[in-house]
Amino acid sequence: MTREARERQGTRLRHPSRGLTLAPFNALSDPRLLADLAARAEEHGWDAVFLWDHIVYSPPAKAVADPWVAMAAMAMTTERVLLGPMVTPPGRRRPQKLSREIVTLDHLSDGRVILGLGLGADKHGELSPFGDPSEPKELARRLEDTLEKLPRWWAGELEPVPLQRPRIPIWLAGRYPNRRPLRRAANWEGYFVIDLPGPEALTELAAELPGAPFELVTDIEPGEDPAPWAAAGATWVLTSFGPDPDPDELRETIDAGP
């Protein structure tokens, strides 16, 4: 690692924020349960509760809740934890509707939302079967179009404007080792990277991204030690429970604290 890369990594937080990423599937498709779990997470010291955003998903997921309605319920049972979709694909969203939803949630939560955006894919059958585009180039074009429009609307072209200023934080998602999502994310507030083979890969990416206050975000399994990821440069470490979450396991992890 070069001296410049070491200095850049040194600007990152050594003690990352901790959050949960929950798939609102099967047992967790009840928005009232999600609202209760968010309140429980806040009580036990977690910093954020994020929801997956899907229309359908591959087995074993069958029942799928709308994350935006669920996040509204979560906003009403919490006062401190951050909320947001992690992540939503603009390829199947109208940007003007997405803007209204996230700004409304920003107001409802008193400025506690983060907007996670990603390219999206058709691997679970949630794009082309519903008439949405699935070609990667078109998905990328729609993502870029949304990123161009949201800051303009939030600056006052659409009212009300967000509570958070200068804008609602946007984290872009990508899969390791792809670099195009990383380069896109560098222009925003954070990068949520998945499919990392280990902490050393995160260190590699950290050298190519801005330093603080830019957020470098990754996820781990329940019970996994976040310390190696913090040492690698993560400012956020999210515990993910996969597409068939067990409520009892989730409650145990929440109660153990971050």
C-alpha positions as CSV (number, residue, x, y, z in Angstrom):
1,M,0.0,0.0,0.0
2,T,1.4,3.4,-0.9
3,R,1.9,6.2,1.7
4,E,-1.0,8.1,0.2
5,A,-3.3,5.1,0.5
6,R,-2.2,4.6,4.1
7,E,-3.0,8.2,4.9
8,R,-6.3,8.0,3.2
9,Q,-7.2,4.9,5.1
10,G,-6.1,6.5,8.3
11,T,-8.7,9.2,8.0
12,R,-11.5,6.6,8.3
13,L,-13.2,5.8,11.5
14,R,-11.5,3.1,13.5
15,H,-14.7,2.1,15.3
16,P,-17.4,1.7,12.6
17,S,-21.1,2.3,13.0
18,R,-23.1,-0.9,13.2
19,G,-26.4,-1.6,11.5
20,L,-28.7,-4.4,10.5
21,T,-29.9,-5.3,7.0
22,L,-33.1,-7.2,7.0
23,A,-35.0,-8.9,4.1
24,P,-38.7,-8.3,4.7
25,F,-39.5,-11.8,3.5
26,N,-41.4,-14.7,5.0
27,A,-41.6,-14.3,8.8
28,L,-40.4,-10.7,8.5
29,S,-43.0,-9.7,5.9
30,D,-45.2,-8.4,8.8
31,P,-44.5,-4.6,8.9
32,R,-45.6,-4.6,12.6
33,L,-42.9,-7.1,13.4
34,L,-40.3,-5.0,11.5
35,A,-41.4,-1.9,13.5
36,D,-41.0,-3.8,16.7
37,L,-37.5,-5.1,15.7
38,A,-36.4,-1.6,14.8
39,A,-37.4,-0.3,18.2
40,R,-35.6,-3.2,19.8
41,A,-32.5,-2.5,17.8
42,E,-32.5,1.1,18.9
43,E,-32.9,0.1,22.6
44,H,-29.9,-2.2,22.3
45,G,-27.5,0.3,20.8
46,W,-27.6,-0.4,17.0
47,D,-27.1,2.6,14.7
48,A,-29.3,1.7,11.7
49,V,-31.9,-0.8,10.4
50,F,-32.0,-1.1,6.7
51,L,-34.4,-3.1,4.5
52,W,-33.9,-5.0,1.3
53,D,-36.1,-3.7,-1.6
54,H,-37.5,-6.4,-3.8
55,I,-40.8,-7.3,-5.6
56,V,-40.2,-11.0,-5.6
57,Y,-37.2,-13.2,-4.7
58,S,-35.9,-16.7,-5.3
59,P,-36.8,-19.5,-2.9
60,P,-36.9,-19.9,0.0
61,A,-38.4,-16.4,0.0
62,K,-42.1,-16.4,-0.8
63,A,-43.9,-13.7,1.1
64,V,-42.4,-10.2,0.4
65,A,-43.4,-7.0,2.1
66,D,-43.1,-3.5,0.7
67,P,-40.1,-2.0,2.4
68,W,-41.3,1.6,2.1
69,V,-44.5,1.0,4.0
70,A,-42.5,-1.0,6.5
71,M,-39.9,1.8,6.9
72,A,-42.7,4.3,7.6
73,A,-43.9,2.0,10.4
74,M,-40.3,1.7,11.7
75,A,-39.9,5.5,11.7
76,M,-42.8,5.8,14.0
77,T,-41.4,3.3,16.6
78,T,-37.8,4.8,16.7
79,E,-36.2,8.1,17.4
80,R,-32.4,7.6,16.8
81,V,-31.6,4.7,14.4
82,L,-31.0,5.5,10.7
83,L,-33.4,3.9,8.2
84,G,-33.4,3.3,4.5
85,P,-33.5,0.8,1.6
86,M,-30.3,-1.1,1.2
87,V,-30.7,-1.0,-1.8
88,T,-33.4,0.1,-4.2
89,P,-32.9,-0.2,-8.0
90,P,-34.0,2.8,-10.0
91,G,-34.3,0.5,-13.1
92,R,-37.7,-0.4,-11.9
93,R,-38.6,2.8,-10.2
94,R,-39.9,6.2,-11.5
95,P,-37.4,8.7,-10.1
96,Q,-40.1,11.3,-9.3
97,K,-42.0,8.7,-7.2
98,L,-38.8,7.6,-5.5
99,S,-38.0,11.2,-4.7
100,R,-41.4,11.7,-3.1
101,E,-41.1,8.5,-1.0
102,I,-37.6,9.2,0.4
103,V,-38.3,12.8,1.2
104,T,-41.5,11.9,2.9
105,L,-39.7,9.3,4.9
106,D,-37.0,11.8,5.7
107,H,-39.6,14.1,7.2
108,L,-41.4,11.3,9.0
109,S,-38.1,10.2,10.6
110,D,-36.9,13.7,11.4
111,G,-34.0,13.4,9.0
112,R,-32.8,9.8,9.7
113,V,-32.8,8.3,6.2
114,I,-30.1,7.1,3.9
115,L,-30.9,6.2,0.3
116,G,-29.2,3.1,-0.9
117,L,-29.2,2.7,-4.7
118,G,-28.0,-0.1,-6.9
119,L,-28.1,-1.2,-10.5
120,G,-30.5,-4.1,-9.9
121,A,-30.7,-7.4,-11.8
122,D,-33.2,-9.9,-13.1
123,K,-31.8,-13.0,-11.4
124,H,-34.8,-13.3,-9.1
125,G,-37.4,-12.6,-11.8
126,E,-38.5,-9.1,-10.6
127,L,-37.8,-7.1,-13.8
128,S,-38.7,-8.6,-17.2
129,P,-41.7,-10.6,-15.9
130,F,-43.2,-7.3,-14.9
131,G,-42.3,-5.4,-18.1
132,D,-39.3,-3.6,-16.6
133,P,-36.0,-3.5,-18.5
134,S,-33.3,-6.0,-17.5
135,E,-30.4,-5.1,-19.9
136,P,-27.4,-3.8,-17.8
137,K,-26.8,-0.8,-20.0
138,E,-30.4,0.4,-19.6
139,L,-30.3,-0.3,-15.9
140,A,-27.2,1.8,-15.7
141,R,-28.7,4.6,-17.7
142,R,-31.8,4.7,-15.4
143,L,-29.5,4.8,-12.4
144,E,-27.5,7.7,-13.8
145,D,-30.7,9.5,-14.8
146,T,-32.1,9.2,-11.2
147,L,-28.8,10.4,-9.7
148,E,-28.9,13.4,-12.0
149,K,-32.5,14.4,-11.1
150,L,-32.7,13.7,-7.3
151,P,-30.3,16.5,-6.1
152,R,-32.0,19.0,-8.4
153,W,-35.5,18.1,-7.1
154,W,-34.2,18.1,-3.5
155,A,-32.7,21.6,-3.9
156,G,-36.2,23.0,-4.4
157,E,-37.6,22.0,-7.7
158,L,-40.0,19.7,-5.8
159,E,-41.3,20.6,-2.4
160,P,-41.1,19.9,0.4
161,V,-37.3,19.7,0.4
162,P,-35.6,17.1,2.6
163,L,-34.8,18.0,6.2
164,Q,-31.3,16.8,5.7
165,R,-29.0,19.4,4.1
166,P,-27.4,19.7,1.7
167,R,-29.2,16.5,0.7
168,I,-30.2,13.0,1.8
169,P,-27.1,10.8,1.8
170,I,-26.8,8.5,-1.1
171,W,-24.9,5.2,-0.9
172,L,-24.2,3.3,-4.1
173,A,-23.9,-0.4,-4.1
174,G,-21.6,-2.7,-6.0
175,R,-20.1,-6.2,-6.1
176,Y,-16.4,-6.8,-5.7
177,P,-14.2,-6.7,-7.7
178,N,-16.2,-4.5,-10.2
179,R,-14.8,-1.0,-10.4
180,R,-17.5,0.9,-12.3
181,P,-19.8,1.0,-9.3
182,L,-16.9,2.1,-7.1
183,R,-16.1,5.0,-9.5
184,R,-19.8,6.0,-9.5
185,A,-20.1,5.9,-5.7
186,A,-17.0,8.1,-5.2
187,N,-19.1,11.0,-6.3
188,W,-21.7,10.5,-3.6
189,E,-21.7,9.8,0.2
190,G,-20.9,6.2,0.4
191,Y,-20.2,2.8,-1.2
192,F,-21.9,-0.4,0.0
193,V,-19.8,-3.3,-1.4
194,I,-20.8,-6.9,-1.3
195,D,-19.2,-10.3,-2.2
196,L,-15.9,-9.3,-0.7
197,P,-13.6,-12.3,-0.3
198,G,-12.1,-10.8,2.9
199,P,-11.0,-7.7,4.7
200,E,-7.9,-7.3,2.5
201,A,-10.1,-6.7,-0.5
202,L,-11.8,-3.9,1.4
203,T,-8.5,-2.3,2.1
204,E,-7.8,-2.4,-1.6
205,L,-11.0,-0.6,-2.4
206,A,-10.5,2.0,0.4
207,A,-7.3,3.1,-1.3
208,E,-9.4,4.0,-4.4
209,L,-12.1,6.0,-2.6
210,P,-12.4,9.3,-0.8
211,G,-11.6,9.6,2.9
212,A,-13.9,10.7,5.6
213,P,-16.7,11.7,5.7
214,F,-17.2,9.3,2.8
215,E,-18.7,6.0,4.1
216,L,-17.3,2.6,3.2
217,V,-19.9,0.0,4.0
218,T,-19.8,-3.8,4.1
219,D,-21.9,-6.6,5.6
220,I,-21.1,-9.6,7.8
221,E,-22.9,-12.6,9.1
222,P,-24.5,-12.8,12.5
223,G,-21.8,-13.4,15.1
224,E,-18.9,-12.5,12.9
225,D,-16.3,-10.2,14.4
226,P,-16.5,-6.7,12.8
227,A,-13.0,-5.7,14.0
228,P,-11.0,-7.0,10.9
229,W,-13.4,-5.0,8.7
230,A,-12.9,-1.9,10.8
231,A,-9.2,-2.3,10.5
232,A,-9.5,-2.7,6.8
233,G,-11.3,0.7,6.5
234,A,-15.0,0.1,6.9
235,T,-16.9,3.0,8.5
236,W,-20.1,1.0,8.6
237,V,-20.4,-2.8,9.2
238,L,-23.9,-4.2,8.7
239,T,-25.1,-7.6,10.0
240,S,-27.1,-9.3,7.3
241,F,-29.5,-12.2,7.9
242,G,-30.0,-13.4,4.3
243,P,-33.2,-14.0,2.4
244,D,-34.9,-16.3,4.9
245,P,-34.4,-14.5,8.3
246,D,-35.1,-16.3,11.5
247,P,-36.8,-13.9,13.9
248,D,-35.5,-15.7,17.0
249,E,-31.9,-15.5,15.7
250,L,-32.5,-11.9,14.8
251,R,-33.7,-11.1,18.3
252,E,-30.7,-12.8,19.9
253,T,-28.3,-10.8,17.7
254,I,-30.2,-7.6,18.4
255,D,-30.2,-8.2,22.2
256,A,-26.4,-8.9,22.2
257,G,-25.8,-5.4,20.9
258,P,-23.4,-4.2,18.2
